[in-house]
Amino acid sequence: MPEVDHKLDRILVEPFPLRVLSKRLVDFVTEAAASISCPPDYIAVPMLGVLSTAIGTRRRIKVKDGWYEWAILWTATVGNTGSAKSPGLQMAAEPLYRFQSEFLEEHKASLKAVRAAATGTAKRPTHGKRPGDMENPIGSPLPPRILSPQQAFTTDATLEALNVCLDRNPHGIALVRDELTAWVLSMNEYKKGSGADRPHCQSIWNGSQLVVNRRNRNGPLIIPKPFVSVIGGLPPAMLGELCDERGREDGFIHRILFSFPDSMQRELTGNGVRPETLDRYCQFVKKLRYQGMIMCSEDPATVVLDNEGN
């Protein structure tokens, strides 16, 4: 239980337990926190969301027979304006930004290869085609996963967008929102608050299979292993916005890992994060994402770990 200082009438928050992290992660958190003069929590907590996203659907843990858990995390750092929670999130999310850049370059290269192959085929009728329309070498439409680059994260919090991202990124993605309240406020915005977006998101947190039917689709959108880790922050005054609007305990906020560290005096320092420290952190995340990755047809095999890590 947190210790209560009765003189100040507030809870004394324990610092983030850096001892549970590996050395290269401790080095990164320590240097990043010192560089922007903020509590380590503002680096370490969103970093947990980044590590969770790197694991994705490639690993899950077996608690016991019939009970399996994904590494899905919803994290939220809480702090007043100017407390550096936003710069901390951006530093922690650097591996995701690098992944996104790599995916974009790979996508450009793939489209270039498709164009090159298409130009070497026989001339096809152009009736009904618009300039810039693409087709593959055999003339059939390109699948959405080719037309769109792979994603490591999204900033679009609407449920419709998340479903599309999950369909195109079966390994899982992160939802990164500097102001996390926008995520909750976006729920049901197209249904005047009468929809089921909130419980739908809770199902995603559980990793439960999604079957989405829409009138504008030929068939259902089936997502066998939805994986969305949430990384964000918010000021204390907005915490109430995360609760159910009718005051019910629906279990939504209980799924969020909050961190509300004590504020500290910020000082302007000339020290930044050393490039080698940042690179080691990004390499750690990259190794976590690709280590032991096994591919079969379209879906990756999921390695099951027991609760001893075997």
C-alpha angles and dihedrals in degrees: 000000000000115000116249121218102210093191091061093030093224140104117262104227117219115230121252109282099246089176090080092062130082118254097258090052092047090050091052096046092046096049094042093049092048093048094057096028099239138129113279088242091073088062103031100047097053086041088062088057090051092051089048091053091049090056092047118150093334093088137031131170127237109221091179138321108316094008118098129163133199122218092249113148132181108199131185128182114202124205145131123267110284095025091115096242091133096051088046091054091049092052093048092048094054093108090055091051090051092048090051092052091050092049091050092052091047089050092051090050091050093050090048090053091049091050091048092051092046094053090056094058129088117285112269131201112277098199110131094011123122125215109273095024110141132215132174124248093275094049101247120126117275115250118250092250089062095044091050126052121240113264133217093186144358133210095200105103099186115116093232090057093046092053091052092047092050092050091053096039109046093173090066136253141228125243105217116192122164088200104041095190088074087066093057095039090053091061113110091356090139093046100049091247095302098104134095100243094123097056088040089059090048089056089053089053088055091050090236117164113264126217111185122186120195130175093230093056127083091220141003121293104236119194109182097187113022111191123180123159115193123219119182151114141224141182119259093250090063098052091098091062089070092063124091109276090231093051095250123145098236095162094248100120090040088069092060122091103220127196119190105169125186112271119251136202108268118223130189108242132183094219122099133178109290111244091235091054092050091046092051090051092049091046090051090055092045092052090049090053098048105026112121092352111173119194128201124175104309102331129065119239112248117229112217118215123195121227089269090062094252 
